Amino acid sequence: LVREDPSLREGDILILTDGAFGVPPAEFLERLAEARDDPGVKLVAVVIGGHPGQAGFADKVVLVSDLYKDRELLAEAIGALL
């Protein structure tokens, strides 16, 4: 979809997860690499109630538990949405 729809270029993909998943398939990682190179898509993984697990493929991994512990980090995360 990112390659076909110009309105999705330079967008972000947000994944909400508990971190309990296996290593992403090679095909997924290849397509993600293409989407990053061509239109400049960024992928953010937000981990709720768990550990990042295999989320290292994301451009940024945010642990919700860290946001509760650090008010400045929480303010930064919320500020980005406003």
LODREN-914038 format. One record per residue (C-alpha): x negated, z, y negated; residue number from 1; residue in one letter. Coordinates in pm, 1 decimal, always signed. Layout:
BEGIN
<site><u>X</u><w>Z</w><v>Y</v><seq>NUM</seq><type>A</type></site>
...
//
This chain:
BEGIN
<site><u>+0.0</u><w>+0.0</w><v>+0.0</v><seq>1</seq><type>L</type></site>
<site><u>-281.9</u><w>+82.2</w><v>-241.5</v><seq>2</seq><type>V</type></site>
<site><u>-430.5</u><w>-264.7</w><v>-204.9</v><seq>3</seq><type>R</type></site>
<site><u>-93.0</u><w>-439.7</w><v>-237.9</v><seq>4</seq><type>E</type></site>
<site><u>+65.5</u><w>-248.9</w><v>-528.7</v><seq>5</seq><type>D</type></site>
<site><u>-130.5</u><w>-253.0</w><v>-857.1</v><seq>6</seq><type>P</type></site>
<site><u>+61.5</u><w>+51.3</w><v>-984.4</v><seq>7</seq><type>S</type></site>
<site><u>-99.1</u><w>+262.4</w><v>-708.2</v><seq>8</seq><type>L</type></site>
<site><u>-456.0</u><w>+172.9</w><v>-801.4</v><seq>9</seq><type>R</type></site>
<site><u>-670.3</u><w>+448.6</w><v>-941.8</v><seq>10</seq><type>E</type></site>
<site><u>-423.3</u><w>+697.7</w><v>-798.9</v><seq>11</seq><type>G</type></site>
<site><u>-466.4</u><w>+1015.9</w><v>-603.6</v><seq>12</seq><type>D</type></site>
<site><u>-355.2</u><w>+1108.6</w><v>-255.1</v><seq>13</seq><type>I</type></site>
<site><u>-266.3</u><w>+1472.3</w><v>-197.5</v><seq>14</seq><type>L</type></site>
<site><u>-270.4</u><w>+1617.1</w><v>+152.8</v><seq>15</seq><type>I</type></site>
<site><u>-113.8</u><w>+1957.5</w><v>+215.8</v><seq>16</seq><type>L</type></site>
<site><u>-232.5</u><w>+2109.8</w><v>+542.0</v><seq>17</seq><type>T</type></site>
<site><u>-297.8</u><w>+2430.1</w><v>+731.4</v><seq>18</seq><type>D</type></site>
<site><u>-631.4</u><w>+2279.1</w><v>+833.4</v><seq>19</seq><type>G</type></site>
<site><u>-537.3</u><w>+2267.8</w><v>+1201.0</v><seq>20</seq><type>A</type></site>
<site><u>-608.9</u><w>+1906.0</w><v>+1284.6</v><seq>21</seq><type>F</type></site>
<site><u>-882.8</u><w>+1719.6</w><v>+1464.8</v><seq>22</seq><type>G</type></site>
<site><u>-1140.6</u><w>+1475.3</w><v>+1342.0</v><seq>23</seq><type>V</type></site>
<site><u>-964.5</u><w>+1184.1</w><v>+1168.2</v><seq>24</seq><type>P</type></site>
<site><u>-976.7</u><w>+853.2</w><v>+1356.4</v><seq>25</seq><type>P</type></site>
<site><u>-1253.3</u><w>+609.0</w><v>+1259.4</v><seq>26</seq><type>A</type></site>
<site><u>-993.5</u><w>+353.2</w><v>+1145.8</v><seq>27</seq><type>E</type></site>
<site><u>-844.3</u><w>+605.0</w><v>+899.7</v><seq>28</seq><type>F</type></site>
<site><u>-1188.7</u><w>+685.8</w><v>+756.5</v><seq>29</seq><type>L</type></site>
<site><u>-1271.2</u><w>+313.9</w><v>+721.6</v><seq>30</seq><type>E</type></site>
<site><u>-945.9</u><w>+242.3</w><v>+536.2</v><seq>31</seq><type>R</type></site>
<site><u>-1001.2</u><w>+544.9</w><v>+314.3</v><seq>32</seq><type>L</type></site>
<site><u>-1351.8</u><w>+419.8</w><v>+228.6</v><seq>33</seq><type>A</type></site>
<site><u>-1206.6</u><w>+79.5</w><v>+135.2</v><seq>34</seq><type>E</type></site>
<site><u>-938.7</u><w>+240.4</w><v>-83.0</v><seq>35</seq><type>A</type></site>
<site><u>-1203.9</u><w>+448.6</w><v>-260.6</v><seq>36</seq><type>R</type></site>
<site><u>-1425.7</u><w>+146.5</w><v>-328.8</v><seq>37</seq><type>D</type></site>
<site><u>-1174.8</u><w>-111.6</w><v>-442.3</v><seq>38</seq><type>D</type></site>
<site><u>-907.9</u><w>+59.3</w><v>-653.8</v><seq>39</seq><type>P</type></site>
<site><u>-1080.5</u><w>+396.4</w><v>-685.8</v><seq>40</seq><type>G</type></site>
<site><u>-835.6</u><w>+619.3</w><v>-498.9</v><seq>41</seq><type>V</type></site>
<site><u>-924.9</u><w>+989.0</w><v>-472.1</v><seq>42</seq><type>K</type></site>
<site><u>-804.2</u><w>+1215.9</w><v>-193.5</v><seq>43</seq><type>L</type></site>
<site><u>-748.8</u><w>+1589.8</w><v>-241.1</v><seq>44</seq><type>V</type></site>
<site><u>-673.3</u><w>+1823.8</w><v>+49.4</v><seq>45</seq><type>A</type></site>
<site><u>-493.8</u><w>+2149.9</w><v>-26.2</v><seq>46</seq><type>V</type></site>
<site><u>-530.9</u><w>+2395.7</w><v>+260.5</v><seq>47</seq><type>V</type></site>
<site><u>-248.7</u><w>+2649.1</w><v>+282.9</v><seq>48</seq><type>I</type></site>
<site><u>-297.3</u><w>+2958.9</w><v>+495.2</v><seq>49</seq><type>G</type></site>
<site><u>-587.9</u><w>+2830.3</w><v>+696.5</v><seq>50</seq><type>G</type></site>
<site><u>-941.1</u><w>+2697.7</w><v>+698.7</v><seq>51</seq><type>H</type></site>
<site><u>-1051.2</u><w>+2353.4</w><v>+583.7</v><seq>52</seq><type>P</type></site>
<site><u>-1115.3</u><w>+2246.6</w><v>+943.2</v><seq>53</seq><type>G</type></site>
<site><u>-1187.6</u><w>+1873.3</w><v>+946.3</v><seq>54</seq><type>Q</type></site>
<site><u>-1084.4</u><w>+1810.3</w><v>+582.7</v><seq>55</seq><type>A</type></site>
<site><u>-1437.4</u><w>+1714.9</w><v>+480.6</v><seq>56</seq><type>G</type></site>
<site><u>-1326.7</u><w>+1352.6</w><v>+438.3</v><seq>57</seq><type>F</type></site>
<site><u>-1141.6</u><w>+1452.6</w><v>+119.5</v><seq>58</seq><type>A</type></site>
<site><u>-1303.0</u><w>+1413.3</w><v>-221.6</v><seq>59</seq><type>D</type></site>
<site><u>-1200.2</u><w>+1769.2</w><v>-298.7</v><seq>60</seq><type>K</type></site>
<site><u>-1079.9</u><w>+2051.1</w><v>-72.7</v><seq>61</seq><type>V</type></site>
<site><u>-885.3</u><w>+2335.9</w><v>-234.1</v><seq>62</seq><type>V</type></site>
<site><u>-815.7</u><w>+2654.6</w><v>-40.1</v><seq>63</seq><type>L</type></site>
<site><u>-496.6</u><w>+2818.6</w><v>-165.7</v><seq>64</seq><type>V</type></site>
<site><u>-639.2</u><w>+3157.5</w><v>-64.0</v><seq>65</seq><type>S</type></site>
<site><u>-924.9</u><w>+3101.1</w><v>-312.0</v><seq>66</seq><type>D</type></site>
<site><u>-675.8</u><w>+3035.9</w><v>-590.3</v><seq>67</seq><type>L</type></site>
<site><u>-518.5</u><w>+3377.7</w><v>-533.1</v><seq>68</seq><type>Y</type></site>
<site><u>-857.6</u><w>+3547.4</w><v>-555.6</v><seq>69</seq><type>K</type></site>
<site><u>-988.1</u><w>+3368.7</w><v>-865.8</v><seq>70</seq><type>D</type></site>
<site><u>-755.9</u><w>+3350.1</w><v>-1168.6</v><seq>71</seq><type>R</type></site>
<site><u>-985.0</u><w>+3108.1</w><v>-1351.5</v><seq>72</seq><type>E</type></site>
<site><u>-983.0</u><w>+2869.7</w><v>-1056.1</v><seq>73</seq><type>L</type></site>
<site><u>-602.4</u><w>+2898.5</w><v>-1037.0</v><seq>74</seq><type>L</type></site>
<site><u>-568.0</u><w>+2821.5</w><v>-1409.1</v><seq>75</seq><type>A</type></site>
<site><u>-795.0</u><w>+2518.3</w><v>-1368.0</v><seq>76</seq><type>E</type></site>
<site><u>-592.0</u><w>+2389.8</w><v>-1071.9</v><seq>77</seq><type>A</type></site>
<site><u>-260.9</u><w>+2432.6</w><v>-1250.5</v><seq>78</seq><type>I</type></site>
<site><u>-398.3</u><w>+2290.7</w><v>-1575.7</v><seq>79</seq><type>G</type></site>
<site><u>-485.4</u><w>+1967.1</w><v>-1398.5</v><seq>80</seq><type>A</type></site>
<site><u>-118.1</u><w>+1924.4</w><v>-1305.6</v><seq>81</seq><type>L</type></site>
<site><u>+18.9</u><w>+1975.4</w><v>-1656.2</v><seq>82</seq><type>L</type></site>
//
